[in-house]
Amino acid sequence: MTPLSTTAHEPRVVELTVETTPLDDVLQLLPFLDARRPLLWMRKGEGLAGIGTALRLEFTGPDRMRKAAIAWREVVAAATVADPIGKPGTGLVAFGTFAFADDSALTSVLIVPEVVIGRRGGRSWITRIRPTGSDAETTTPRPTAFGAEYRLSLLPGSLKPAAYREAVADAVTHIRAHDLGKVVLARDLVGHLPLESDVRRALVELALGYPDCWTFAVDGLVGSSPETLVRVDHGTVSARVLAGTISRGPDGASDHQAAVELAASLKDLDEHQFAVTSVLAALEPHSSSLETSALPFTLKLPNLWHLATDVAGTLSDGSTSLDLIDALHPTAAVAGTPTVDALEIIRRLEPFDRGRYAGPVGWVGADGDGEWAIALRCAQLAETGDLTAYAGCGIVAESDPERELAETTMKFRPIVEAFG
């Protein structure tokens, strides 16, 4: 089936017919994916695997997420949906990834697959999506064997290590001179993945190595993010804020000490509070009640510790998950504070377009519910095979350039190991 495609500048009503039916429990989602352009949203072996493209919606500019929310409502209103299961991820769904910057050259997209295979709570299903009036497909996709193993070297991109240290020092000077709170600076690694390579192999490494993270693949953006930007489920809203980082220790005693040091670090606590404050400010207009813990907790990942705070509340204005990512992005965790000043420093000191790095990535359902992460620990794969990975750090007045460079190296580790 030829996929339908439209942009925010060329809107058209698309009528889709959607049918969800139960499946015997699918223990592994990854073998069902396309080897080169997979569509995936998964954590702890559960989630959504998309196959093919029934509809692709593209958006650009500062109102790209607002346009996406409007377009999605139109798609849903025109769709005929049969969903006897009624669980998160069943029925009509779209995978999405959005550019970080308003002026990014990379488009933001919502992709409705032809087929979605889902798994949640030990229950599996298949959703078939087609243009209304076209013939229904009744065959069930089959898992396919992975391609040959490969090893890819990722090398410094347009911001070399020495230049990154200089950029951090420049940012610190600016922060101190202008009494700013924080700015997030990223650097890049680049490589080339041969066209015959099976991208699912990298997804396997990410999913196995970081099972508590959201492992995703949407329109060439591949990664495993620990940070939930927002989750909407039947009127409830939740988020997980991460800011403040330290590497894991090589043994139990030193690892425990690292977590204690992070929890007591005034520099990291200040950085974390900026991020929490920005999320609360964005969600408060949409929620009648928001709750957070009084103090952040330390979140353990395979290669580092993060300071983390969970936010939860009840929606009071009928917002969808797309409305909320529009309200939240960019948070202080990936941009800085004040936002306008931080974005200006990023534009001045980062010699590249972030693309979808640090933007929202996830899925949305017909009811507007969905799960969205911040696209971290990720890389963008182009059609040509060029691969660009990104990692950044929150810079505050007390930041040390050498330490921040080392932190980016830690954050590159999931992608470097997955592809290398």
C-alpha positions, 0 to 999 in steps of 0.5 A: 500500500502506498503511504498517504503523506501530508504536511501542515501546509497542505492539510487534507482529511484522511479517512482511515479504517482501524481494526485491533484484534488479540494475538497470542502473547508475542514475547519479542517485538523487535524481530517484526520490525523493518531492518532499516527503518524500524518503528518502535516504542518499548520498555522492559519488553513491552510496547509497540512495534510499527510496520509500514506506513499508512499515513505520514504527517510532517510539521515545521516551525515554532508551532509544529507541535500545536499543528500536530495536535490539531492535525491528529484530532482531524485524523481521529475524527475521520477514522473508523476504529474497532478496538475491543481491547481498549488498552493503552496503545491499542486502536489508532496510534501514531509514532512521533518525533519532533525537532528540538529547535523552531528553525531546525532543517529536520521535519517533525513527523507523526507516522501511522503504521500499516500494522502495529503489534503491541504487548502490555501486561502479558497481553498482545494484539495486532492493529491493522490500519488502511485507507477507508475503502481499500482492501483489508489485509488479513495476514499476520506479519512474521518475525525475520532473522537479524542481519549480519553483525557489524561494528561502527566507529563514531568519531567527534563531529563538528564540535571537537572535545577541545572546542566543547571545553571552550564552549562550556567555559564561554557559557560559564562566563556568560552565566556568571556575567548575566546571572542566568541559571543554566544552559544545556550544551551538546556535542556530536559524534558521527559515523556511517552505517552501511546500507545493508546493516540491520538497525534492529541489532542496535535496538537489541543492545539498547533494550537489553542494556537499558531495560528501564529506559524507553527504547525507541526508533522513529523515522531514523531516530534511534535511542534509549531515553531515561527521561519521560517527558509526559505520559497521559492515561485516562485523565492522569498526567505524569512526568519524570525529570532528570538533571544532575549526573555522576558516573557509576563507581567500579565497585559497590562501595564507590558506587554508593559513595557516588550516589551520596555525592550526587545527592549532596552536590549543590551544583547538581541540586541547583541544576535539577531544581531548574528542571523541575520548576520548568516542568511544573510551570508548564503543567500547572495551567493544565492540571488541577493537582500536581504532586512531587516529592520534596527532594529528588531521588537518585536513579541508577542506570547501568553507566551513571546516576541521575537526580530524578523527580517524579511529577503526577497530577490530574488533567483539568482541561482535556489536554492531549499528550500532544498538547502537553509536549507543546506546553513542556518543550523545551524544558530546562533539562535540555535547554536551560533557564531562562529559556529564551536566553539559554536557547540563544547561547545554544545557537551561538555555541553549538555549530550544528542543528540538533535535529530531533535530539532533545525533542519529544519522541513517543506515541499518541493514541486516538483518545490523545493519551500517549507516552513521550520521552525526551530524545536522549542517548540517541542518534539520527540515521539518515537515508544515506547511512550517515549517523549522528549521535548527540550528548549534552550537559547542563552548564551552571555557574559552578561547571568545570569544562573537563568534568562536563566533557567527561559527562558527555562521554558517559552519555554517549556510551549507550549509542557507542556500544549499541552500534560499536 
